[in-house]
Amino acid sequence: MTPDQYCQDKAAQSGSSFYYSFLFLPQERRRAITALYAWCREVDDVVDDNHDTGVAQQQLAWWRAELARLFSGAPTHPVTQALQPHLAPCGLTQPMMAEVIDGMEMDLTQTRYLDEIALDRYCHCVAGVVGTMSARIFGYTDPRTLEFAEKLGLSLQRVNIIRDVGEDARRGRIYLPVNTLQRFQVPASEILNGKHSERFVALMRYHADKARELYREALALLPREDRRAQRAGLLMGAIYQTLLDEIEASNFEVLHQRISLTPMRKLWIAWKTWIRNR
């Protein structure tokens, strides 16, 4: 199996909405973004698949060392081998990728975020930076496009947090900031115990509005001349906004189920968005 095939399999097996945004890209850009996504999945799996914090920290330390090998020209893992040819052409740097690992380490060291500032820092590392790296791969002419990609990444991560509240709680994590829990009078214990209430719905609606606000701000930043190049990002935004609509329509019943869109619906949204932005 070649490194590119490894990355393709990794992306396809994830079932993520991101996979659908890659399907319409030109071959070389598709190879690059698939390799980046596969790398993100690898480091994310370290946290999600390990119940031993010490082991997970050792594995993330290995990935930091692999980053050094990647940027010195001697990667050893299939995903970094696949990614290497795209680093210079796309302007990807070691500090950018290191920030993603920083975000994964946050998941190992903390299970609560005090306020929006702290949560924004986490979202920047695990999603905003990935957004700007993706935008570089897709191609851009205006620096504002990177700002668009950062904001879009933050919006997508907020939707992820809303969708996964129950799943994260079962792992002992609550990403919703402590100050907003207090504002809406939702004790952490109620989320950890899966208690759905009107107070919880109001809390979730607040965070849904925040995700939508970030999405609108992102779209306002994208220059017209870069819309075509950034169609994959616009596609992701459309899928996630539809997902957020579905979650809200369920009255935010996310504590005991994971709401998702079917593959066919994702593909339909992807196709419509791609055609609209030709």
Stockholm file with secondary structure:
# STOCKHOLM 1.0

chainA/1-278         MTPDQYCQDKAAQSGSSFYYSFLFLPQERRRAITALYAWCREVDDVVDDNHDTGVAQQQLAWWRAELARLFSGAPTHPVTQALQPHLAPCGLTQPMMAEVIDGMEMDLTQTRYLDEIALDRYCHCVAGVVGTMSARIFGYTDPRTLEFAEKLGLSLQRVNIIRDVGEDARRGRIYLPVNTLQRFQVPASEILNGKHSERFVALMRYHADKARELYREALALLPREDRRAQRAGLLMGAIYQTLLDEIEASNFEVLHQRISLTPMRKLWIAWKTWIRNR
#=GR chainA/1-278 SS CCHHHHHHHHHHHHCCHHHHHHTTSCHHHHHHHHHHHHHHHHHHHHHHHCSCHHHHHHHHHHHHHHHHHHHTTCCCSHHHHHHGGGHHHHTCCHHHHHHHHHHHHHHHHCSCCCSHHHHHHHHIIIIIHHHHHHHHHHCCSSTHHHHHHHHHHHHHHHHHHHHTHHHHHHTTCCCSCHHHHHHTTCCHHHHHTTCCCHHHHHHHHHHHHHHHHHHHHHHHHSCGGGTTTTHHHHHHHHHHHHHHHHHHHTTSCCSSCCCCCCHHHHHHHHHHHHHHTC
#=GC SS_cons         CCHHHHHHHHHHHHCCHHHHHHTTSCHHHHHHHHHHHHHHHHHHHHHHHCSCHHHHHHHHHHHHHHHHHHHTTCCCSHHHHHHGGGHHHHTCCHHHHHHHHHHHHHHHHCSCCCSHHHHHHHHIIIIIHHHHHHHHHHCCSSTHHHHHHHHHHHHHHHHHHHHTHHHHHHTTCCCSCHHHHHHTTCCHHHHHTTCCCHHHHHHHHHHHHHHHHHHHHHHHHSCGGGTTTTHHHHHHHHHHHHHHHHHHHTTSCCSSCCCCCCHHHHHHHHHHHHHHTC
//
